[in-house]
Amino acid sequence: MRGAARAVWVRVLLLIAVWGLPLTGSAAPDAAQTLHQRYAQLRGVLASNVYQRPLFLDSSETKGSSKGDTYLVVQHPFAGVVAALSGSSDWCDVLILHINTKYCRPAVDPSGANLLQVAMGRKFDQALDDTYQVDFVYRLLHADAKFLQVTLDAAKGPMGTRDYRIVLEAVPLDDARTFIHLSYAYAYGASARFATQTYLATLGRSKVGFTIMEWNADGEPIYVEGMRGAVERNTMRYGLAIEAYLGAYSTPSAQRIEKRLRDWFAATEQFAPQLQEMELDEYLQMKHREILRQGQSGGN
């Protein structure tokens, strides 16, 4: 085994030892198999699609909840993905790339549960007192040579939303590629739905998602809007954050933050109708201030 690969697996094994996770896939063979089957179903779509990358996005909406699912193939060995995405601090480095994440720090609550204390806000600089704090319970449910599963759950969110759940699952495809499924879902009551719909009808009236609902007379796509469009945008932002984080993982530590930020921004600009919010310089200045505020300015 080469030195770099050996070092990665040493970290994986240490993580497994610390978390008490199994060294084999025996605890989650069905989930791993299901994800491999999903890859087989999506193989053609991943190879050729409107996103011009090996990615597939799906979403659903019920009366009181929205959910988005993104599936992507990353050009990274599975061992590296496990090492990069198995720690709570790693996830703060991922989440802070999102334009609405203003702060993130790992913590432990009185019961011993691992938390991510996340501040969510608007698409501009904000004092933490003006943001919404969301406490995600972080769980590394499975990590071995065949399957990775991480969950983030929050009982309460901004503006009356609740039951947030982010799930990452990953399986190896070959020595150089990994298949990832990222799910993002939350629930809301009547007041939260009204607040969101008010925003979408005013400041967010031009916002659309990625699903094409129909085509107009000129042959142009008409994209999904409303709550489902909103969950699609955030699901895509989180998926692109995973890509950007992994892409910078092997970069020298002093350069990682800058690379993550620039790569995430460049990826979102490829989907300007849905994700464009500000210019690069404005995004970089805002994020560097936010990262400095949460104590990660040294680069991780």
C-alpha positions in Angstrom: 0.0 0.0 0.0 1.4 3.4 -1.0 2.2 5.9 1.7 -0.7 8.4 1.0 -3.3 5.6 0.8 -1.9 4.0 4.0 -2.1 7.3 5.9 -5.8 7.7 4.8 -6.7 4.3 6.0 -4.9 4.8 9.3 -7.2 7.8 9.9 -10.2 5.8 8.9 -9.3 3.0 11.3 -8.7 5.5 14.1 -12.1 7.0 13.5 -13.7 3.6 13.5 -12.0 2.8 16.8 -13.0 6.1 18.4 -16.7 5.8 17.4 -16.9 2.0 18.0 -18.1 1.3 14.5 -17.8 -2.1 12.8 -14.7 -2.9 10.7 -16.9 -4.8 8.2 -20.0 -4.0 6.3 -22.1 -6.4 8.3 -24.1 -3.7 10.1 -25.4 -2.1 6.9 -25.3 -4.5 3.9 -28.8 -3.7 2.8 -28.2 0.0 2.7 -25.0 -0.4 0.8 -26.6 -2.8 -1.7 -29.5 -0.4 -2.2 -27.1 2.4 -3.0 -25.2 0.3 -5.5 -28.6 -0.6 -7.1 -29.5 3.1 -7.3 -26.2 3.8 -9.1 -27.0 1.0 -11.6 -30.4 2.7 -12.2 -28.9 6.1 -12.7 -25.8 5.2 -14.6 -27.1 6.5 -17.9 -28.4 9.7 -16.4 -25.2 10.3 -14.5 -23.2 9.9 -17.8 -25.2 12.4 -19.7 -27.4 15.2 -18.3 -28.2 18.9 -18.2 -25.9 19.4 -15.3 -22.8 18.4 -17.4 -21.4 16.5 -14.4 -22.2 13.0 -13.0 -25.0 14.3 -10.9 -28.8 13.6 -10.5 -31.2 15.7 -8.5 -34.7 14.6 -7.4 -37.2 16.2 -5.0 -40.6 15.7 -3.5 -43.2 17.8 -1.6 -46.1 16.9 0.7 -48.5 19.1 2.5 -46.1 19.6 5.4 -42.6 18.7 4.2 -40.1 19.0 1.4 -37.2 16.7 0.5 -34.4 16.8 -2.0 -32.0 14.0 -3.0 -28.8 14.4 -5.0 -26.7 11.6 -6.3 -23.2 12.2 -7.5 -20.1 10.4 -8.6 -16.9 12.0 -7.2 -13.4 11.3 -8.5 -12.0 10.4 -5.1 -11.1 7.0 -3.6 -13.7 5.8 -1.1 -11.1 5.7 1.8 -10.4 9.3 1.2 -14.1 10.2 1.3 -14.6 8.3 4.6 -11.6 10.1 6.1 -12.8 13.5 4.9 -16.4 13.2 5.9 -16.4 11.2 9.2 -15.7 14.0 11.7 -18.1 16.7 13.0 -15.5 19.5 12.3 -15.3 18.2 8.7 -19.0 18.9 8.4 -18.7 22.4 9.6 -16.1 23.0 6.9 -18.7 21.7 4.4 -21.7 23.6 5.7 -19.9 27.0 5.9 -19.6 27.0 2.1 -23.4 27.4 1.8 -24.3 31.0 1.3 -26.9 31.0 4.2 -24.6 29.3 6.8 -23.1 32.1 8.9 -21.4 30.0 11.6 -20.8 26.4 12.6 -19.0 24.8 15.5 -18.9 21.3 16.9 -20.2 20.9 20.5 -21.4 18.3 23.0 -24.7 18.6 24.8 -25.3 17.6 28.5 -26.4 14.1 27.4 -23.2 13.5 25.5 -24.7 13.9 22.0 -22.4 15.4 19.4 -23.8 18.6 18.0 -23.2 21.0 15.2 -24.2 24.5 16.4 -25.1 26.2 13.1 -26.2 29.8 12.5 -28.4 30.3 9.5 -29.1 33.7 8.0 -29.6 35.8 4.9 -27.4 36.2 1.9 -25.2 39.0 3.3 -23.1 39.7 6.3 -25.0 39.4 9.6 -24.2 39.6 13.3 -24.8 36.3 15.0 -27.6 37.8 17.1 -29.5 38.4 13.9 -29.3 34.7 12.7 -31.2 31.6 13.6 -29.3 28.9 15.6 -30.0 25.4 14.5 -28.5 22.6 16.6 -27.9 19.5 14.5 -27.3 16.2 16.3 -24.4 14.6 14.4 -24.1 10.9 14.1 -21.5 8.8 12.3 -23.7 5.7 11.9 -21.4 3.5 9.8 -17.9 3.7 8.4 -16.0 0.8 6.9 -14.4 -0.2 3.6 -17.8 -0.7 2.0 -20.2 1.9 3.3 -20.4 5.3 4.9 -23.4 6.8 6.6 -23.6 10.1 8.4 -26.8 11.9 9.7 -27.5 15.4 10.9 -30.8 16.0 12.6 -32.3 19.1 14.1 -35.7 19.3 15.8 -36.2 23.1 15.2 -35.2 25.4 12.4 -35.7 29.0 11.2 -39.2 30.5 10.9 -41.1 27.6 12.4 -39.5 24.9 10.3 -38.7 21.6 12.1 -37.4 18.1 11.8 -34.4 18.9 9.6 -32.5 15.8 8.4 -29.4 15.6 6.3 -28.2 12.1 5.4 -25.0 11.3 3.5 -24.4 7.8 2.2 -21.5 6.6 0.1 -20.1 3.4 -1.5 -17.0 2.7 -3.5 -17.4 2.2 -7.3 -13.8 1.3 -8.0 -10.3 2.3 -6.8 -10.7 5.9 -7.9 -14.5 6.8 -7.7 -17.1 7.0 -5.0 -20.9 7.2 -5.4 -22.6 9.6 -2.9 -26.2 10.1 -2.0 -27.1 13.3 -0.1 -30.6 13.8 1.2 -31.9 17.0 2.7 -35.4 17.3 4.2 -37.4 19.4 6.6 -41.0 19.8 7.8 -43.1 22.9 8.4 -46.4 24.0 9.7 -48.9 26.6 8.4 -47.0 29.6 9.8 -43.7 28.5 8.3 -45.3 27.7 5.0 -47.0 31.2 4.9 -43.7 32.9 5.8 -41.8 31.0 3.1 -44.5 31.6 0.5 -44.6 35.3 1.3 -40.8 35.5 0.7 -41.1 33.5 -2.5 -43.9 35.8 -3.7 -41.8 39.0 -3.0 -38.0 38.9 -2.6 -37.7 35.4 -3.9 -40.3 35.7 -6.7 -37.6 35.0 -9.4 -36.3 31.9 -7.7 -36.7 28.6 -9.4 -35.5 25.0 -8.9 -34.1 22.5 -11.3 -37.0 20.2 -12.2 -38.5 21.1 -15.6 -42.3 21.1 -15.2 -43.1 21.9 -18.8 -41.9 23.8 -21.9 -43.3 27.2 -23.1 -44.3 28.0 -26.6 -40.7 29.1 -27.4 -39.3 25.7 -26.3 -37.8 27.1 -23.2 -38.0 25.2 -19.9 -40.4 26.2 -17.1 -38.8 25.2 -13.8 -40.4 24.2 -10.6 -41.0 27.1 -8.1 -42.2 27.5 -4.6 -41.3 25.2 -1.6 -40.1 22.4 -3.9 -37.9 24.8 -5.9 -36.4 26.0 -2.6 -35.5 22.6 -1.4 -33.9 21.7 -4.7 -31.7 24.8 -4.6 -30.5 24.0 -1.1 -30.0 20.3 -1.9 -27.8 21.3 -4.9 -25.9 23.8 -2.8 -25.1 21.1 -0.2 -24.1 18.6 -2.9 -21.8 21.1 -4.5 -20.3 21.8 -1.1 -19.5 18.2 -0.7 -17.7 18.2 -4.1 -15.8 21.4 -3.3 -14.7 20.1 0.1 -13.5 16.8 -1.3 -11.7 18.6 -4.1 -9.6 20.6 -1.7 -8.9 17.8 0.8 -5.5 16.9 -0.6 -4.5 20.6 -1.1 -1.9 22.0 1.4 -3.7 23.1 4.5 -2.9 26.8 4.1 -4.7 26.8 0.7 -7.7 24.6 1.4 -10.2 27.3 2.5 -9.6 29.5 -0.5 -9.8 26.5 -2.9 -13.1 25.3 -1.3 -14.7 28.7 -1.5 -13.6 29.4 -5.1 -14.6 25.9 -6.3 -18.0 26.1 -4.6 -18.7 29.5 -6.0 -17.6 28.5 -9.5 -19.9 25.4 -9.4 -22.9 27.5 -8.4 -22.3 29.9 -11.2 -22.8 27.1 -13.6 -26.4 27.2 -12.5 -26.9 30.9 -12.5 -30.8 30.9 -12.9 -31.2 28.9 -9.7 -28.1 29.7 -7.6 -26.6 33.0 -8.5 -26.8 35.5 -5.6 -23.6 37.7 -5.6 -20.3 38.4 -7.2 -17.2 36.3 -6.3 -15.4 39.0 -4.4 -18.4 39.7 -2.2 -18.9 36.0 -1.5 -15.2 35.5 -0.6 -15.1 38.6 1.7 -18.2 37.5 3.5 -17.1 33.9 3.9 -13.6 34.7 5.1 -15.1 36.9 7.8 -17.5 34.2 8.8 -14.8 31.5 8.9 -12.6 33.8 10.9 -15.5 34.3 13.3 -15.9 30.6 13.9 -12.2 30.1 14.6 -11.3 28.2 11.4 -9.2 30.9 9.7 -6.0 28.8 10.0 -7.3 26.3 7.4 -8.4 22.7 7.9 
